[in-house]
Amino acid sequence: MEPGVRICAIGLLIGVSAATAAVSAQAPGRGSGPLALPGPTRVVEADTFEVWANGTRFAVAVAGITAPAGNTSCGREAIERASELVAGPIWLDEDAGLPSFDARHRRIYRVTTSSGLSLAVELALAGMVQAKPSHQSAADYPAIVAGQTEAESAHRGCLWSGDSRTGR
């Protein structure tokens, strides 16, 4: 690799790392309490949102779940369902059993819909997401697993309907 290209590539990596750290640094830290958001919320993937709170923008990971990639048919269905569920007000609560941030620098929250339902459980029941094994200590984890099991048994949702659209 040419020296100039190598310097450019290193500079790009440093810039991306700094930008990622800056986004996570803007998110509220542990102990900051719950957040009430008026909605609608921008859904990036069914387990990832972009939110504005207290004048800052940051990424949110939904505690307890993992979603299919947004560039797959199932991922797009999951995004659509999650968008419907968070079209109105939502509440973000810290989950004491999980770290504040994940490896992707998203702030981890338990998300409650305007109906008072756990978003993660609703998406699992719909067959749109799976329980995330590394989040077994999440408050909703047992209900998420139960919802996933129910959806899988009923062949409900894009993950369990057997039509191979999951992209996994």
Number of C-alpha atoms within 10 A of each C-alpha: 6 7 8 9 10 11 12 12 12 12 12 12 12 12 12 12 11 11 12 14 13 13 16 20 14 16 24 17 13 14 9 10 10 14 16 12 17 14 15 15 20 17 23 17 23 28 26 22 22 15 18 15 14 9 7 11 14 19 23 25 24 23 32 31 28 22 24 25 19 19 11 14 16 25 24 20 19 28 26 14 17 25 19 13 22 24 16 15 16 24 19 18 17 23 19 14 12 19 15 19 18 14 6 11 19 22 27 25 24 23 25 22 18 18 12 10 13 21 26 30 26 21 26 29 24 22 25 30 30 24 25 16 13 11 17 18 15 22 17 20 20 15 18 27 21 15 23 26 18 16 23 21 11 13 15 18 21 24 27 21 16 12 10 12 15 22 13 11
